[in-house]
């Protein structure tokens, strides 16, 4: 899956193993880097959702249109589909099988 970042600062941080481990600590840093590798290796969101321990889910309310992947409580990797027109199912929901590009928006505690 095509992977990009919401801003240059985040891209620089997450493209450097050393900086990621320094900012988030060894345990969370490795988990974040693993999630990024899993995203890049997956063809679609549906493929990503089938991997063990991803817990990929759509968010709601003020985060509608965003998806969350568990890192380690309380941290979440927040992504958004990167398509000009969002692929939708007939019922209006996001068609995960057609999302082939995402933007990493942030790493945060959504609770």
C-alpha positions in Angstrom: 0.0 0.0 0.0 1.2 3.5 -0.8 2.2 5.3 2.4 2.7 9.0 3.0 2.7 11.4 5.9 0.6 14.4 6.8 3.6 16.7 7.2 7.3 16.8 6.7 8.1 16.7 10.4 6.2 13.5 10.9 7.8 12.0 7.8 11.3 12.8 9.0 10.6 11.4 12.4 9.0 8.1 11.3 11.4 7.5 8.4 14.3 7.4 11.0 14.4 4.4 13.2 16.8 6.2 15.6 14.5 9.2 15.9 11.3 7.1 16.3 12.9 5.0 19.1 14.2 8.1 20.8 10.8 9.9 20.8 8.5 6.9 21.6 10.9 4.6 23.5 12.3 1.3 22.4 9.0 -0.7 22.9 6.6 1.7 21.3 9.1 2.8 18.7 9.5 -0.8 17.5 5.8 -1.3 17.4 5.3 1.9 15.4 7.9 0.9 12.9 6.4 -2.6 12.6 2.9 -1.1 11.9 4.4 1.1 9.2 6.1 -1.9 7.6 2.8 -3.8 7.8 1.0 -1.0 6.1 3.6 -0.7 3.3 3.5 -4.5 2.8 -0.3 -4.7 2.5 -2.1 -4.2 -0.8 -5.3 -2.8 0.8 -6.8 -1.9 4.1 -8.7 -5.1 4.1 -5.4 -7.1 3.8 -3.9 -5.0 6.7 -7.0 -5.7 8.9 -6.4 -9.4 8.6 -2.9 -9.3 10.1 -2.7 -10.3 13.8 -2.9 -7.6 16.5 -3.6 -4.7 14.1 -7.1 -3.9 15.5 -7.7 -1.6 12.6 -11.0 0.3 13.0 -12.8 3.4 11.7 -13.2 6.3 14.1 -16.4 8.3 14.5 -17.6 11.8 15.5 -14.9 14.4 15.1 -12.5 11.8 13.8 -14.9 10.5 11.1 -12.9 9.5 8.0 -9.9 8.4 10.1 -8.8 4.9 11.0 -6.9 3.8 14.0 -4.3 1.0 14.5 -3.4 0.0 18.0 0.2 0.4 19.0 0.2 -0.1 22.8 -2.4 1.4 25.1 -3.0 4.3 24.9 -1.1 5.1 21.7 -2.8 4.8 18.3 -1.5 5.2 14.8 -4.1 7.4 12.9 -4.3 7.0 9.2 -6.6 8.4 6.5 -7.3 7.0 3.0 -5.4 8.9 0.3 -7.8 8.8 -2.6 -9.3 11.8 -4.5 -12.7 9.9 -4.3 -13.1 7.6 -1.4 -14.0 4.1 -2.4 -17.4 3.4 -0.9 -19.6 0.3 -0.5 -23.2 0.4 -1.7 -24.3 1.2 1.8 -22.1 4.3 1.9 -19.3 2.8 4.2 -15.7 2.8 3.3 -14.7 -0.1 1.0 -11.5 -1.3 2.7 -10.7 -3.7 -0.2 -10.2 -0.7 -2.5 -8.1 1.6 -0.3 -4.6 1.3 -1.7 -3.0 4.4 -0.3 -3.1 6.0 3.1 -1.6 9.1 4.9 -0.3 8.7 8.4 -1.9 11.6 10.2 -0.6 11.3 13.7 0.3 9.1 16.6 -1.8 9.9 19.6 -4.1 8.8 22.4 -7.7 9.0 21.0 -9.4 8.5 24.3 
